[in-house]
């Protein structure tokens, strides 16, 4: 385990005892007892400021437990000093497999394979070692599964964490184990996401101990809620005054002599001792240490170290048992430069450095919190001419000198050498205390810093590992930018964006792309086009529709100037999808048709097939099912000719959706099952989820609610297995809908509230709007009109904010029905009519005839059943006209209006007595006006 870091100094010669942490030790013991008793996973998170004793507490507890029981296996990793996103897991797994730094890769691969085979048996060892190898930097041969996900980083990431979970659970089945994750405040977002997944879903006798500074809870506000009752959050506070003094006396216990200012060596010690010198910790020194440390154990240790450096404490020859013995020079206490603050302590420490040590630390500080001996070697040669003959002897001498200086700095507590290095041939080091690094960097001249940054950038550029690391690429960009090389800095950031996007870290990718494009300016147009395409994609996934549209339009402009039809087709395709998903179907059609023409001109078969599929989905959204089927079948045939099984499964699923909505349930069922079979064969877990979801929707449409719930539950289990929280929320929404369709509004509300909380945490506004629309219907079925209207009103606001016109139109229709159902008087009747009118206007504008016909039906039902229009002949004639227009649309689309009798959205105008004073009679599920939730694409689309 790594030593707890602190603000200053180094650890004293003897370790401090653990004092004042009895309650925390008991909490850890309870968690481990539960692991061993129930054979179930538990998590304990220790949070506190630097030096408060998080690592020491965990280490002491585990050492005591192993002394008593002996069977517990412990593997640990620290996030503070690793540059790779999953470095903390790399260290933990390398410890698990017993891989030492420098182990031959072939030997390491053989060891990992043998141990995984022992743990997993015959359960696809090749697949397991392939994905575990990615964590620890070992490449293994691929398999049908791994080949299937090579071009889909998001899918590969989901499988990788599912494999890690399965391995840990199988390993724990052979005996309890503890996984320790330290310095989590410094962990990469991807590492924290993986750890969150393990805390939520890991099973078996495993204790997870997490440690980090309070910044962890700032970054992850809901951290303490993960795992619910299986997770204990412990916040460590400074020691009370009395316990701090007790610790200080324990640290100063080696003080055996006082006074004897003129005595030297053992002879002087004997004279002082014979003169009656007093042994033990002097009260003055204890008081000074406690005043400085403020109850922080590590700062107490650092105070003792500074007293040694300032001559207040003098080390004597060890005692008979080898124990340390110190003489106290109290006379020096008043004149010593003892720190009053942390900043003072940093100054004292840096002032003790010689010129060579300070220069080496300055160079290291310029590299960053983590640095490598190879970079310092290059920095040492910066500006030096080459010798006449380059001999190895001089290189060896330079390297020996640097390594000796680094060892000295480690011994004095400035640096810590890591057990592994990210770069072959270089040792990796970290600053023990960030404040010292920050001060060193701040005090260097601008010219010196520029010279150092230039050399570091050139060194990083030559390291192979940099190209595959988002962190290293961003670090390279930072060094380039610091020397004014904006274009090359921009290119490095675009590469970092690609790596982040490949890991599905969309927010981080968008950040890198935005900064990289800004630095790149007008240079490297071809690279800029590709980056704009990927930038737009991640912006769309993040819900930043306007920004995504701007990125794709700029891409289109650049492609047009270069007459690059393939890239122009890709830009139009993406713009068309944006318009389609936001409900602007006519605009979507223009751009998708243009994309198809450009792809055909460029003979881009993959682009042609993808765009044909997109056009088919556009017709499906319009309700033009026969036309949709024609396009979707064409796309499927093209993809089958190309042999891309993942794309084939996608086309099959989209084709099944169109068949389902056109009433061809038997064909749709067969198509969905074909898609599911392919996705299972290639282990496309995300695809399996969506195929199960589609099959659940089929069962739902056929009113087989039990079967629908079984399929949705299976889909939910897969989503939880891979930790896909977005799809967990989507499937929970469909489960909630199934419950209220089956006449169980209470269970529907319970499940939908889970989905609501999850969507809110994820920032998924479209998903949140869908959930709240479903809650509105469930509340109405329960007879709670106020909550129903509030839920659907909030859904309308959300749909408007994400510019999804189709969803907004449906939500306004539902709001009209709920408002009308309340029977609240003429003002609300007027509001209901306004909501219906806005819904009609949206569907006429977007050309969505199917939803327009549904709104006509609902609007007409309102006009003929609401008491306000009983004697209003004009309203009745308007209702007749609407019904006729709806029937004409259904006839043109070759759909029977009876198909939607179960889907009229909501009943209007129930007897006032049903809702007059709170909840009343709920509509029966067998009632032809029973409310169901029409989903215009999101909850069922692939």
LINNOR-V517789 format. One record per pair of residues at least 24 apart in sequence whose ideal C-beta (glycine too) atoms are under 6 Angstrom apart, sorted by the first residue. I is the first residue (numbers start at 1). J is the second residue. Records with the same first field share a line. If there is no record, write none. Layout:
I: J + J
//
This chain:
1: 55 + 59 + 76
2: 78 + 182
4: 55 + 56 + 298
5: 50
6: 50 + 51 + 298
7: 50 + 342 + 435
8: 302 + 342 + 345 + 346 + 433
9: 302 + 305
10: 305 + 413
11: 301
12: 301 + 304 + 305
13: 324
14: 324
16: 251 + 301
17: 250
18: 60
19: 243 + 246 + 247
20: 239 + 243
21: 57
24: 57 + 234
25: 61
27: 232 + 234
28: 61
32: 207
35: 176 + 205 + 207
36: 176
39: 205
41: 202 + 203 + 206
42: 207 + 230
43: 199 + 208 + 227 + 231
44: 209 + 232
45: 210 + 233
46: 211 + 234
47: 214 + 235
48: 236
51: 296 + 298 + 299
52: 236
53: 297
54: 211
55: 182
58: 180 + 209
71: 175
72: 176 + 178
73: 177
74: 178
75: 179
76: 180
78: 182 + 183
79: 183 + 184 + 186 + 187
80: 183 + 186
81: 370 + 418 + 430
83: 370 + 422 + 471
84: 469
85: 188 + 190 + 191
86: 135 + 191
88: 181 + 187 + 191
89: 135
90: 135 + 136
93: 135 + 136
94: 136
101: 419 + 420
108: 138
109: 138
119: 170 + 171
120: 170
128: 163
131: 160 + 163
145: 683
148: 682
153: 502
154: 504
155: 686
157: 503 + 504
158: 685 + 722
161: 194 + 197
162: 721 + 722
165: 202
169: 203 + 204
172: 204 + 205 + 206
176: 205
177: 206
178: 207
179: 208
180: 209
181: 210
182: 211
184: 210 + 212 + 216
185: 212 + 213 + 215 + 216
190: 503 + 505
196: 226
197: 723
199: 226 + 227
200: 226 + 227
238: 294 + 295 + 296
239: 295
244: 290 + 295
245: 286 + 290
247: 300
248: 286 + 289 + 290 + 300
249: 281 + 286
251: 304
252: 281
254: 324 + 325 + 326
255: 281 + 326 + 328
256: 325
257: 327
258: 328
261: 331
269: 316
282: 328 + 330
310: 336
312: 336
346: 435 + 436 + 439
360: 405
361: 440
362: 440 + 444
363: 452
365: 437 + 440 + 441
366: 452
367: 456
369: 431
370: 430
371: 429
372: 423 + 426 + 428
373: 426 + 427
374: 426
375: 456 + 459
376: 402
378: 455 + 459
379: 455
382: 455
422: 465
423: 463 + 465
450: 483
453: 479 + 482 + 483
454: 483
470: 496 + 499 + 500
486: 519
487: 523
489: 519
490: 516 + 519 + 520
494: 531
501: 534 + 538
506: 538 + 541 + 542
509: 538
510: 538 + 539
525: 558
529: 555 + 558 + 567
533: 570
536: 574
543: 765
545: 803
549: 578
565: 598 + 601 + 602
566: 602 + 604
568: 598
569: 595 + 598 + 599 + 607
573: 611
580: 618
582: 803 + 804
583: 804 + 805 + 806 + 846
585: 846 + 847
586: 847
588: 618
589: 618
609: 635 + 638 + 639
613: 651
617: 654
620: 658
621: 937
622: 848
623: 849 + 850 + 893
625: 658 + 662
628: 658
629: 658
632: 658
645: 678 + 682
649: 675 + 678 + 679 + 687
650: 942
653: 694 + 942
656: 694
660: 698
663: 899
668: 698
669: 698
685: 718 + 722
688: 718
689: 715 + 718 + 719 + 727
690: 942
694: 940
697: 940
700: 738
705: 738 + 742
708: 738
709: 738
725: 762
729: 755 + 758 + 759 + 767
730: 939
733: 770 + 771 + 939
734: 939
736: 774
737: 774 + 933
740: 778 + 781
741: 932
743: 925
745: 778 + 781 + 782
748: 778
749: 778
765: 798 + 802
766: 802
768: 798
769: 795 + 798 + 799
770: 938
773: 811
774: 933
777: 931 + 933
780: 818
781: 922
783: 919 + 920 + 922
784: 919
785: 822 + 915
788: 818
789: 818
792: 818
805: 842 + 846
806: 848 + 936
809: 839 + 842 + 843 + 851
810: 936
812: 838 + 839
813: 839 + 855 + 858 + 905
814: 905
817: 858 + 905 + 906 + 908
820: 862 + 866 + 908
821: 910
823: 912
829: 868
849: 889
853: 886 + 889 + 890
856: 882 + 885 + 886
857: 886
858: 904 + 905
861: 908
862: 908
865: 908 + 909
866: 909
901: 928
903: 932 + 934
904: 929
906: 931
//
